Amino acid sequence: MKDGHLKAVITDYDYPDLAIETEILNKNGIQVLGGQCKGEDELIAIAQDADALLVQYARVGERTIKSMPDCKVIARYGIGVDIVDVKAATEAGIVVTNVAHYCIDEVADHAVAMFLCLARRLREYDTAVREGRWHWSACGTPIVRLKGQVMGVIGFGQIGSRIAARLKPFGVQFVVYDPYISDDRLKELGARKVSMAELLSISDAIFVQAPLTDETRHMFDAKAFSAMKKSAILVNTSRGPMVDNQALYEVLTTGKILGAALDDLEDEPAKKNNWQPTNPLLKLPNVLVSPHAAYYSEEAIVEARSTAASEASRVLLGQMPLSIVNKEVLASPKLRAVKLRELCGA
């Protein structure tokens, strides 16, 4: 229970400690409680009297939001807010913030690195050498020249456009599927806007960097894979559920596409208790998987933690946060952070 002080609850975290958040919040008179919640019941148990919620991986659904009558702000540690029911938060008058420009360079670097590792068969070569096989053909499958290949980018925002910028010196072509991007932005990198169907059919590599929504969940399913080239590589540095893992396993084991690089799996291990590596994709040599680490650099970690804590502090202190996801909440008569309405002149 609170003792009259403001209280910020951290739903879950995989950092070694909460020193950064605690320093920022405590100096503003805000208590900190850290949890490791994997389910909604656990979260509700510790967050019922929270004034602010800081979220890493835990799902914050409507039931949780309704259980927090004092909560004024939900601060997400990253860019994506698909794990937060933003609609329910807005209806309750709760401000939702994110770290808008966080890790964009790290994710772009990671996506390109994963692609090059697969395209140049680096893992196969490394394994062959360690086994005593020293020959250019030791990778087992042909390697083709990158220059002239078609790179498909799904989601040409801050990260997708940076992926293209990093690949441009290789002499590749770009096609983009993004209903919201302007033609002027595409022209800067010599990219061409196409339909999803055309992107699937002509791309030698496909980079997925779109947000996870009901519409994009399982964007890559059996039908999508059947439209791709047999020589294509899929790189997903977006959310794991964008890709139907069973369908991907089937096309990779039957040679219907060449390979895949995934920064997360469909079952999203970071959100599980006692996760075990039973996903059959992990047994395939033509799959490269990283543990949802594309965002990681020491600098990015500090940025995410300090920004989320600072955004929560701003709202609780009656200051305007820097990155509001649901700006419409500022005009709501239910807005709980009433001082923000005064700042907006409402």
Secondary structure as UniProt FT lines:
FT   STRAND          6..10
FT   HELIX           19..26
FT   TURN            27..29
FT   STRAND          30..34
FT   HELIX           40..47
FT   TURN            48..49
FT   STRAND          52..55
FT   HELIX           62..66
FT   TURN            69..70
FT   STRAND          73..76
FT   TURN            82..83
FT   HELIX           86..92
FT   STRAND          95..97
FT   TURN            100..103
FT   HELIX           104..119
FT   TURN            120..121
FT   HELIX           122..130
FT   TURN            131..132
FT   HELIX           136..139
FT   TURN            147..148
FT   STRAND          150..154
FT   HELIX           158..167
FT   HELIX           168..170
FT   STRAND          173..177
FT   TURN            179..180
FT   HELIX           183..188
FT   TURN            189..190
FT   STRAND          191..193
FT   HELIX           196..202
FT   STRAND          205..208
FT   TURN            214..218
FT   HELIX           222..226
FT   TURN            230..231
FT   STRAND          233..236
FT   HELIX           240..242
FT   HELIX           245..253
FT   TURN            254..255
FT   STRAND          259..262
FT   TURN            266..267
FT   HELIX           269..271
FT   HELIX           280..283
FT   TURN            285..286
FT   STRAND          287..289
FT   TURN            294..295
FT   HELIX           298..316
FT   TURN            317..318
FT   HELIX           327..331
FT   TURN            333..334
FT   HELIX           338..343
FT   TURN            344..345
//
